[in-house]
Amino acid sequence: MKRIEPPYLLDCLLLFLLLPRDRETVSGDLYEEFLEVKLHELGQFRACLWYMRQVLSFVPGRAMAVLLQGPALRLLCFCTALSGCWLAMMDLLLRHPGYGSQIVIAATIVSQAMLTLAALRFHRHGGLRAISMVGSLTLLWLAGSALKATFGGAHFEGYVLLIALALIVQAVLTMSTLPRGRVAGGKSG
């Protein structure tokens, strides 16, 4: 009789999701429970579904760990800085009424992105982290104002919606990542 194993791809995913120190024990425990308990209780198909649910339960924790390590925030800051530069350039070229205030908004976006990047790089400087976190509140306000204007205005501007959403994610990640200096390669402090 052929021995029934947990699905191979789910095993690979499980090993990817787990920290190296947990791989052997957690995967071994799940494997053992699958073979000795769930397979006999549920049958092969339902036991495989149970195993899949167990593996997928590790996804949110791994996703948060990746997001709070800094690379995602660095990439997002880089993108919002480029967006701010693009907005400023368009305002300078088009010179629509009120373009001066729009340039100030674009400069704020770029400045906050650069400040957050500096706080990630020099994570031991608590003052820099604090200023960056306070600046994140400004980003939330700017994003909220942009969303309100986009949804309440006569013209729907898709690029404004995307930039506003990116600013919200940047602000949330900044406030989640910086308080204790939790960045890749850095010590808490």
FISE-711662 format. One line per 2 residues: for each residue x, y, z of C-alpha. Coordinates in steps of 0.02 Angstrom, whole numbers. Each point is the difference from the previous one (the first is absolute). Layout:
REM FISE-711662
X Y Z | ...
//
This chain:
REM FISE-711662
0 0 0 | 65 173 -47
38 113 148 | -100 162 -7
102 158 28 | -52 181 23
2 95 -167 | 179 36 -52
-30 181 -52 | -82 38 167
152 -72 88 | 112 115 -103
-111 149 40 | 2 -44 185
190 -5 3 | 6 169 -87
-122 79 123 | 86 -62 157
152 75 81 | 153 -114 -16
-3 -39 187 | -181 -62 -12
7 -98 -162 | 43 -170 69
-114 0 151 | -155 80 -75
7 -95 -165 | 36 -162 94
-147 26 118 | -119 39 -144
63 -149 -98 | -22 -115 148
-176 61 38 | -47 -15 -183
58 -182 -11 | -50 -64 170
-160 95 39 | -80 101 -139
20 -127 -140 | -94 -132 100
-129 123 69 | -40 97 -158
55 -103 -149 | 130 49 -128
-89 147 -84 | -59 85 159
166 -33 86 | 88 89 -144
-121 146 20 | 38 4 186
187 0 -40 | -24 142 -125
-94 103 130 | 139 -29 126
134 56 -124 | -99 153 -56
-21 53 182 | 185 49 -3
-22 121 -147 | -59 154 99
144 -13 124 | 129 -18 -138
-77 144 -99 | 8 114 153
179 -52 35 | 51 43 -178
-93 166 4 | 74 51 167
179 -41 -48 | 23 160 -100
25 -50 -183 | -184 22 -43
-1 171 83 | 162 49 -88
-73 -47 -169 | -163 91 37
94 157 56 | 100 -4 -161
-161 -14 -102 | -89 140 94
154 112 -17 | -3 -30 -188
-188 36 0 | 29 163 93
135 50 -124 | -116 -42 -145
-142 102 78 | 116 150 26
64 -11 -179 | -176 -8 -70
-53 149 106 | 150 100 -58
-31 -41 -182 | -189 21 -3
-15 145 123 | -183 -27 38
-79 123 123 | 66 -36 175
153 -91 -65 | 109 78 136
-95 -89 138 | 5 -161 -101
189 14 -10 | 6 18 190
-103 -159 15 | 115 -92 -120
153 62 95 | -79 -62 162
-23 -172 -75 | 180 -7 -59
67 69 164 | -97 -126 104
60 -143 -109 | 181 56 18
-22 26 187 | -70 -175 21
142 -73 -103 | 125 93 111
-88 -64 157 | 11 -178 -67
183 22 -43 | 50 85 163
-120 -99 109 | 96 32 161
-46 185 -3 | -163 6 95
-32 182 -44 | 4 -38 -185
-122 -144 25 | -116 111 103
-1 139 -131 | -34 -126 -137
-145 -74 97 | -76 173 29
24 36 -185 | -100 -157 -37
-151 87 76 | 24 136 -130
0 -133 -136 | -162 -71 68
-79 173 -3 | 62 33 -178
-63 -170 -57 | -169 26 82
-18 171 -80 | 48 -71 -169
-124 -143 16 | -138 120 51
38 114 -149 | 12 -147 -120
-164 -80 51 | -91 165 27
66 94 -152 | -67 18 -174
144 -99 -76 | 62 -167 62
190 0 2 | 62 -180 8
182 47 27 | -50 105 152
-93 -150 70 | 153 -113 -22
120 126 77 | -119 30 146
-13 -186 34 | 189 -18 -10
19 144 125 | -121 -85 120
96 -163 -9 | 165 93 22
-66 90 154 | -67 -159 78
161 -96 -35 | 104 144 68
-99 4 161 | 10 -189 14
183 -20 -43 | 88 147 81
-60 10 182 | 125 -126 67
123 10 -143 | -55 -169 -69
93 -1 -164 | 100 -132 -90
175 -11 67 | -37 122 140
-16 -25 185 | -150 60 95
33 158 91
//
